[in-house]
């Protein structure tokens, strides 16, 4: 069984046997569906092959039950294309990475997650097992508090510093250095070519300059947007909140005090939540095979 967490920056997989005993983990390139279905399957296959190699096992899709939590599956066309391109597998279940993050973070119990990485999304699971999401509308209009959201807004400071609308400083210099833009023309070229992942690569620069008023204001807004997502999913304010994703730790400091006491560390990650999908898909496939015989 294989659990796959596929996002806009990278892919993580967990390999386990049919009893659920973990055998290996691996990582690879981006497999969020916004980058294309072919690229997604290539990244997933490469990471899975690496996990099998680490476990000293032969890799055969036909023997695999695959559970995937992927960014972009809420686009029905992308999901349909992904499923139609799937290799022949023993079993397959595909959900959003928000759902697998939710399952992993609270161990299947009721709770709220806000995942902040390259993109962002919120999700909640209630006592009846029903889930729902908030946010996650994608770059550039959505994904509040994400790495790409921070980078897209931070680059404005670099633009203004470059042409004298604001004073150049260490923050603007660091942003321009990250973009490899020594002058206006180079910055324009970068902006024309930049995608979600490129903007997200600017988020560490924002965090490194958190004392700067522009960076500090962006981080404060990110904290406020995390609260908006949580409140939309749990107006009662009773469920625990797990911050997940690559920006979870640094952004926890910017969550307002009114909600900070409800923060809980996630029990497991999205890849392990996806492994639960694989187990579920495998059980259903075995049951169906038994009925057929």
N, C-alpha and C positions, 0 to 999 in steps of 0.2 A: 504494500500500500504506500502511496506517495501523497503527501500534502504539499501543495504549491501556493506560495504567496507571490503574486505577480503585480508589481507596481510600475510607476513611470521611471524609476531609477534603476531598479534591480529586481531579481527573482531569487527567492529562497525556497529550498525544498527540504522536506524531511522524509526519509525512507524508513519504513517499519515493516515487520513481517505480519502475517495474518493474525497473530495474537496481539498485535499492537506494540511489540517490543521494538524500540527505536534502534536502527542499525547504522544510520549515517545522516549527515546533513551536507548541503552544498549550496552554492550561490552562483548567480550568473547575471547576464545583462537584463535590460528592461523587458518586461512582457505585458505591460499595460496595453490594452487593446487600441488605445489612441495612436500607438506607434505602428499599427498594422498587424493583422492576424498572422501573416507569414513570419514576421519577426518574433511575434509572441511564441509561436510553436517552436521556432529555432532556439530561443532562449530557454524555454522549458525543457526541451529535449537535451540540450547541452548540460543543463544543471542536473537533470535526472541521471544522465549518463555518468556524470562526475560522482554523484552519490552512490551509484551502483559500483563504480570502480573503487571508491573508498571502502565499500563494504566487501569488496572482493567477490562480487556476484556478476553474472552475465546480465546484460540489459536487454530485455525483450518487452516491447510495448504490450504484446498480447497477453502477458502474464501480470500486467499492472492494473490495479484499481487506483484511479487518479481522482483526487479531490482538489479543485482549484478555487482559490479566492483571488479574483482578478479585478484590477481597476479597469473601468470602461464597460463592464457587462450590462450596465443599465441602458446602454445604447443597443436596442434590439437587433439592429442590422449587424453590428460588430459581433454580438453574441452568436447570432445565427451563422455568420461566416466562420467564427471560431469553431463551433460545433461541427459544421460541415467539413472542416479541414482536419478534424481529429483523426489520429491513427486508430487502428483497430485495438481496442483496449478491453480488458476483462470487465471494467466498470468505470463510469465517469459521472461526476457531479460537478457542476460549475455554479458558483455564486459570486457575489461581489466580495472584494477584499474587506469591505466594511463588515459583512456578515461573518466571515471567518475570523476577523479580528475580535468581533463581539463574542463569538463562541469560545475562542481561546482565552480572552481576557477574564471572563467571569465563569469559566468552566461550565457553560451552558445554563447558569443561573441568571435570574433577572438582573439587569444592570444597564448602564449607559457607557458607550465608548465615544470618545472623540479622537479620531486618528489624524495626526498631523505629520506629514512627511513631505514628499514632492507635491502631493495634493492634500486634500482634507475631506473628511466626511464624518458625520455623527450617526450613531445607530443605537437602538435600544431594544432589549428583549424583555417582554413582560412575563408575568407568572403563568400565563396560559401558553407560552411558547411562541407567541406572535412577535414578529420583529418589524421595525420600521426605521426609516432613515431620514435624515435632514442634511441639507447641504449637498456637497458632492456634485455640483452642477458642472464642474470642470473648468479648466484654465481656458481663457483668461478672465471670464466673467465671475467665476465662483472660486471654490477652494480657499475660502477665507482662512487665515492663520497658517497657511501652508508655506513650504519653502518657496514655491513658485510665486505665491501671493506676496511674500516679503520681498523677493528679488525684483518683481515687476515694479513695485513701488519704490524700492531703494534706488533703482537705476535713474529715477527722475532727479535725485540729488546729484548724481554723477553728471547727468546732462546739463543741469543748471550750473554746476561748478565749472564744467568745461568751457562754457561760453560766457561766464562772468555774471550770470544772474544771481548767483550766491557765491560766497567766499569758498575757494578750494580749501580742503582740509584733509586730514588723515583718512577720514571715512571715504570721501570721494576718491582719493588716490588709491585706496585699497580696492574699491569697487572697479575702477578703471583697470587696475592691474589684473584683477581676476578675469576681466573681459578681454584683456590683451589689447586695450584701446589706448594708444598714446595720443591720438588726436581725434577731431570730429569725424573725419572720414572713416577712420577705423571703427569708431563707435557705431556709426550708421550701418556699416557692413555687419557688425555683430548683431545689432538690433534686427536687421532684415533676416538673419539666419537663425536667431535664437528661438528655441522651443521651450516647453515647460521645464525640461530637465536643466537647460542652460540657466534659466532664471533661478531655479531652485539652488543651483551651485553658488548663488550670491548670498543665500541665507546665512552661511557661516560668517560671512563678512559683517552682516548686520549684527549677529550675536557678539562678534568680537569687538564691536564698537557700540555696545549697548548704552554706554554713558553719553553718547552723542544724542542731542535732542531729537534729530530726525529718526535715528534708529530706535531710540527709546520710545518715541510716540508710536512707531510701527509695532513694536513688541507689546506695548500696552493695549493697542487696538486688537492685536492677535488674542490676548488674554480675554478681552471683552467678547470677541467673536466666539471663542470656545464656550463661554458661558451662554451665549445666545443659542448655540446648537444644543447644549445640554438642557436648557429650559424648554426649548421647543419639543424635545423628546420626552421630558419628564416634568411637566408643569407643577406636579405635586412636590418636587424636590426631595423625594424619599429614596430614590435609587442611588447606589454607589456609582461613581464616575471613574472610569479608567482612561487615562491619557495614554495613547499608543502611538507608535511611529517614531521615526528618527528625531523629530523635534519635541517629543513628549517631555523629556527631562528639562531642557532649557526653558520651555514655555510654561512649565508648571509654576515657575516663580512669578509669572505674570497673570495667572488666574486670580481674579479678585478674591479677597478674604471670605466673602459671603459663600463661596463654593469650594474653597480650598480644603475644608475639613471633610468633604465628601470624596476627595480624590483617593483612589486605591491603586496600588501597583497591579498591573495585569498579571493574572496567574500564568498565562502562556501567550505565545504570539500567534499571528495570523497563520503561519505555516502549520502550526500544531492544530489550530482550528480547522484548517483545510484537511489535515490528516483525519479528523473526525468525519468530515464529509466523505473521504475515501472509504473509511470503515463502514459508514452507512450505505454507500453505493455498493460496496462489496457484499454486504449482508443481503441487500435487496436482490443483487444478481444471483447469489447462491440460492435464495428462496425461490426465485423465478425458475432457476434451473431445476430445482427439486420438484416444483409443480409440473414442469414440462415432462419430467420422467415419471 
